[in-house]
């Protein structure tokens, strides 16, 4: 039961700051072509980040002790191709509470713990959404399908 936006494609939509938005990206231009066909089959290969209070957070691999949790402007990941944004609902947490949570996630989600199928940007977005509120929708199955 998601919150409907005028359009679920990436764009300059205005939404409440406590709205949690799932940003879905193609990994690159090649996977965008593959995903056009794969989505019709209920699957695809995607990168995802979660936006809340005007900041987007995601998880990626590192090869040292640093955190894999990074922040970028919403819908503007520097390495992936923006595609869709899906509202998951509103968080009940304040911005300060969210930022404290992100600091804990930075500690818990070290980049060296990244795994292509079991601990990746999609699983991070799903766990982060759960932490932001039980009232939020989860990452859709078609986004998670390649890792399951």
BELGIKA-V321907 format. One record per backbone hydrogen bond with DSSP energy under -1.0 kcal/mol. CO is the residue of the C=O (numbers start at 1). NH is the residue of the N-H. E is the energy in kcal/mol with one decimal. If there is no record, write none. Layout:
<<CO/NH/E> <CO/NH/E>>
This chain:
<<8/85/-3.7> <11/13/-1.2> <16/19/-1.9> <17/53/-2.6> <18/91/-2.8> <20/88/-3.3> <21/51/-3.3> <22/86/-2.7> <23/49/-1.9> <24/83/-1.9> <24/84/-1.8> <25/47/-2.2> <26/81/-2.4> <28/32/-1.4> <29/33/-1.1> <30/34/-1.7> <31/35/-3.2> <32/36/-1.1> <34/38/-2.5> <35/39/-2.5> <38/41/-1.3> <38/43/-2.0> <39/42/-1.8> <47/25/-3.1> <49/23/-3.1> <50/57/-2.7> <51/21/-2.2> <52/55/-1.3> <55/52/-2.3> <56/72/-2.2> <57/50/-2.7> <58/70/-2.4> <66/111/-2.3> <68/60/-1.6> <70/58/-2.0> <72/56/-1.7> <73/76/-2.1> <81/26/-2.8> <83/10/-1.2> <84/24/-3.4> <86/22/-3.3> <88/137/-3.0> <89/20/-3.6> <94/98/-2.3> <95/99/-2.5> <96/100/-2.1> <97/101/-2.0> <98/102/-2.5> <99/103/-1.8> <100/104/-1.6> <101/105/-2.5> <102/106/-2.7> <103/107/-1.3> <104/108/-2.5> <105/109/-2.9> <109/68/-2.8> <110/113/-1.8> <111/114/-1.4> <115/119/-1.4> <119/115/-2.8> <120/124/-2.4> <121/125/-2.2> <122/126/-2.3> <123/127/-2.4> <124/128/-3.0> <125/129/-2.2> <126/130/-1.7> <127/131/-2.2> <128/132/-1.8> <133/136/-1.6> <140/143/-1.2> <140/144/-1.6> <141/145/-1.6> <144/147/-1.6>>
